[in-house]
Amino acid sequence: MAQQKMTQLEEKARTWLKERGVTLDDIADLVYYLQSKYHDDLSLEECKRNVDRVIGKREVQNAILTGIQLDILAEKKQLDSPLQETIEVDESLYGIDEVIALSIVNVYGSIGFTNYGFIDKQKPGILEKLNDKSYGCNTFLDDIVGAIAAAASSRLAHSTASDEEIDD
């Protein structure tokens, strides 16, 4: 399959992830964390390939840009009250960050919901760092990264179950 040229939207989403300290390898590590016990020969490269394909989806790119923009605005204290304080402290009853994440999880089916719920509670790897307020406001980003990992895990599970690559 020939490599398609990235859209401006995809380039921006990938750039913003990187600027916020998240690499594809970080997310691939999460996929490996979620899926390694189900796949004897799972490689980080295969995990990364699935992450790459998930980020290639327009709805995922839109979620990335929306969430990161809200985090940035909260860091700069440019949101009106009470939204400013709600996002800044990652208020536990504020669930819009999870709603945006669930839009990513939905891309590859219902298995993503269980993967997302598990990884959101465990907070392994990059998620632990993003959840630490000393690294800035990542109220949306931590959930988005977890959702990308969950979706990539779902994609991997579906492709393994059918013994073929999912056709996006």
C-alpha positions in Angstrom: 0.0 0.0 0.0 1.4 3.4 -1.0 2.0 6.0 1.7 -0.5 8.8 1.4 0.5 12.4 1.8 -0.6 13.8 5.2 -3.2 16.5 5.3 -2.5 19.8 7.0 -4.9 18.7 9.8 -2.9 15.5 10.4 0.5 17.3 10.3 -0.8 19.8 12.9 -2.2 17.1 15.2 1.1 15.1 15.1 3.1 18.3 15.7 1.0 19.4 18.6 1.3 15.9 20.2 5.1 16.1 19.9 5.2 19.7 21.2 3.2 18.6 24.3 5.8 15.8 24.9 4.0 12.8 23.5 5.6 10.6 20.9 4.2 7.7 18.9 6.6 5.5 20.8 5.0 6.6 24.1 1.6 5.7 22.8 2.9 2.4 21.3 4.2 1.5 24.8 0.7 1.9 26.1 -0.7 -0.4 23.3 2.0 -2.9 24.2 0.9 -2.6 27.9 -2.7 -3.3 26.9 -2.1 -6.1 24.4 1.1 -8.0 25.1 -0.5 -10.7 27.2 -2.8 -11.5 24.4 -0.2 -11.7 21.6 2.9 -13.8 22.1 4.9 -12.2 19.4 3.7 -8.6 19.7 6.3 -6.0 18.8 6.5 -2.4 19.6 6.8 -1.7 15.9 3.4 -3.3 15.3 1.9 -1.3 18.2 3.4 1.9 16.7 2.0 1.0 13.2 -1.5 0.7 14.7 -1.1 4.0 16.6 0.0 5.6 13.4 -3.1 4.4 11.6 -5.4 5.6 14.4 -3.9 9.1 14.3 -4.4 9.0 10.5 -8.2 9.2 11.1 -9.7 12.7 10.7 -12.0 12.4 13.7 -9.0 11.5 15.9 -7.0 14.5 14.5 -10.0 16.8 15.4 -10.1 15.5 18.9 -6.4 15.9 19.4 -6.5 19.5 18.2 -9.6 20.4 20.2 -8.3 18.9 23.4 -4.8 20.3 23.2 -6.1 23.8 22.3 -8.3 23.8 25.4 -5.4 22.6 27.6 -3.2 25.4 26.2 -5.9 28.0 26.8 -6.3 26.8 30.4 -2.5 27.0 30.9 -2.5 30.6 29.6 -5.6 31.4 31.8 -7.5 32.5 28.8 -10.8 30.7 29.6 -13.7 32.3 31.4 -14.6 31.3 34.9 -15.7 28.7 36.0 -14.5 26.7 33.0 -10.9 28.0 33.6 -10.7 26.6 37.1 -12.5 23.4 36.1 -10.1 22.5 33.3 -7.1 23.8 35.2 -7.6 21.5 38.1 -9.1 18.6 36.1 -12.3 18.7 38.2 -13.4 15.1 38.8 -17.0 15.7 37.9 -16.1 17.4 34.6 -16.4 14.7 32.0 -16.0 16.5 28.7 -12.4 15.4 28.5 -13.5 11.8 28.6 -16.3 12.5 26.1 -13.8 13.7 23.6 -11.6 10.7 24.3 -14.6 8.4 23.7 -15.0 9.8 20.3 -11.6 8.3 19.5 -12.4 5.0 21.2 -15.5 4.6 19.1 -13.5 4.5 15.9 -12.6 0.8 16.2 -15.5 -0.8 18.1 -16.6 -1.6 21.6 -13.4 -3.3 22.8 -11.9 0.1 23.0 -14.2 1.1 25.8 -12.8 -1.5 28.1 -9.2 -0.8 27.1 -9.8 2.9 27.7 -11.4 2.4 31.1 -8.6 0.2 32.2 -5.7 2.4 31.0 -7.4 5.5 32.3 -7.5 4.1 35.8 -4.0 2.5 35.7 -2.2 5.6 34.2 0.9 3.7 33.0 3.9 5.3 31.1 3.3 8.7 29.5 -0.2 8.9 31.1 1.3 9.2 34.6 3.5 12.1 33.4 0.6 13.8 31.7 -1.6 13.4 34.8 1.1 15.2 36.9 0.1 18.9 37.1 3.8 19.9 37.3 4.0 19.2 33.5 1.3 21.7 32.7 -2.4 21.4 32.0 -3.1 18.2 30.2 -6.7 17.7 31.3 -7.7 16.7 27.8 -4.4 15.3 26.5 -4.0 12.5 29.0 -7.5 11.2 28.0 -6.8 11.6 24.3 -3.5 9.7 24.5 -5.2 6.9 26.5 -8.0 6.8 23.9 -5.5 6.6 21.0 -3.8 3.7 22.7 -7.2 2.0 23.4 -8.3 2.5 19.8 -4.9 1.2 18.5 -5.3 -1.8 20.8 -8.8 -2.4 19.4 -7.5 -2.1 15.9 -4.8 -4.6 16.7 -7.3 -7.0 18.3 -9.6 -6.8 15.3 -6.9 -7.3 12.8 -5.5 -10.3 14.7 -8.9 -11.9 15.1 -9.5 -11.8 11.3 -5.8 -12.5 10.5 -5.6 -9.6 8.3 -5.0 -5.8 8.3 -8.1 -3.8 9.0 -8.9 -1.8 5.9 -9.2 1.8 6.9 
